[in-house]
Amino acid sequence: MIQWAEVPIYMHRTPVDFRKSINGLLMIVEGDMALSPFSESLFVFGNASRDKIKILYWDKTGFCLWYKRLEKDKFKWPRTGDAILNLSAEQFSWLLRGLDIAKLKPHQEKYFSVVG
């Protein structure tokens, strides 16, 4: 089982034809996204109406496809930005919960070596 918090998460921002299954989505990962579908990564796709989401990943024995359909709402999909977005685990969780990842930004982490 893949641990979502520990792997890169890539969002394909352009809507995808949801008649595509694993093989069709693999072609998008390799072709449009120029990424390896065999990496330990999650690949996130949305449909044009933004009420469905598919997540593709390789679990070292085969490809897995996770699908979610919202009954009365829409996913808050970023309208602007790069064609491929690299999401943090936190942003991915926000997306699944219905929050707008483009508007939510956590405080920037600070790293110091001395106090005074």
C-alpha positions in Angstrom: 0.0 0.0 0.0 1.3 3.4 -0.9 1.7 6.0 1.8 0.3 9.2 0.3 2.2 11.5 2.6 5.5 10.1 1.6 5.4 10.2 -2.2 5.4 13.0 -4.9 1.9 13.9 -6.0 1.4 15.3 -9.5 -1.8 16.9 -10.6 -2.6 17.1 -14.3 -4.5 20.4 -14.4 -6.1 20.0 -17.9 -9.4 18.0 -17.8 -9.2 14.4 -18.9 -11.8 12.3 -20.7 -12.9 10.0 -18.0 -13.6 7.1 -20.4 -9.9 6.6 -20.1 -8.8 3.9 -17.7 -5.4 2.8 -16.6 -3.8 2.5 -20.1 -5.1 5.8 -21.3 -4.0 7.6 -18.2 -0.5 6.0 -18.5 -0.2 7.5 -21.9 -0.9 10.9 -20.4 1.6 10.4 -17.6 4.4 9.4 -20.1 3.4 11.7 -23.0 1.9 14.9 -21.7 3.4 14.9 -18.2 6.8 13.5 -19.3 7.0 11.4 -16.1 7.5 7.8 -15.3 4.4 6.0 -14.3 6.5 3.4 -12.5 7.9 5.9 -10.0 6.4 5.9 -6.5 4.1 8.8 -7.3 0.5 9.7 -7.3 -0.9 11.1 -10.6 -4.2 13.1 -10.1 -6.7 13.7 -12.9 -10.0 15.5 -13.0 -12.9 15.6 -15.5 -14.2 18.7 -17.3 -17.2 19.2 -14.9 -14.8 18.8 -11.8 -17.1 16.4 -10.0 -14.8 13.4 -10.5 -11.2 12.6 -9.7 -9.0 9.7 -10.6 -5.7 8.9 -9.0 -3.2 6.5 -10.7 -0.2 4.9 -9.0 2.2 1.9 -9.3 2.4 -0.3 -6.2 5.3 -2.4 -7.5 3.0 -5.3 -8.5 0.6 -3.4 -10.8 -1.2 -0.2 -11.4 -3.9 1.0 -9.1 -6.7 3.4 -10.0 -8.6 5.2 -7.4 -11.8 7.0 -8.4 -14.1 9.5 -6.5 -17.3 11.0 -7.7 -19.0 13.9 -5.8 -22.7 13.8 -5.6 -23.6 17.5 -5.1 -20.4 19.5 -5.3 -17.2 20.1 -7.4 -13.5 19.8 -6.7 -11.8 23.2 -6.4 -9.4 22.7 -9.3 -6.7 25.3 -10.0 -7.6 27.3 -13.1 -4.2 28.9 -13.6 -0.6 27.8 -13.2 1.6 25.1 -14.7 0.0 22.2 -16.7 1.4 19.9 -14.0 1.3 20.9 -10.4 3.3 19.2 -7.7 1.1 18.9 -4.6 2.1 18.5 -1.0 0.3 15.8 1.0 -1.5 18.6 2.8 -2.7 20.2 -0.5 -3.8 16.8 -1.7 -5.8 16.3 1.5 -7.3 19.8 1.0 -8.3 19.0 -2.6 -10.1 15.8 -1.5 -11.9 17.7 1.3 -13.1 20.3 -1.2 -10.9 23.2 -0.2 -9.3 25.5 -2.8 -5.6 24.7 -2.9 -4.8 27.8 -4.8 -6.1 30.0 -2.0 -4.8 28.1 1.0 -1.2 28.5 1.7 0.4 27.5 5.0 3.0 29.7 6.7 6.4 29.5 5.1 8.8 27.3 7.1 11.8 29.1 8.6 15.1 27.6 9.4 17.5 29.2 11.9 20.9 28.1 13.2 21.2 30.5 16.1 18.8 32.3 18.4 20.6 35.6 19.1 
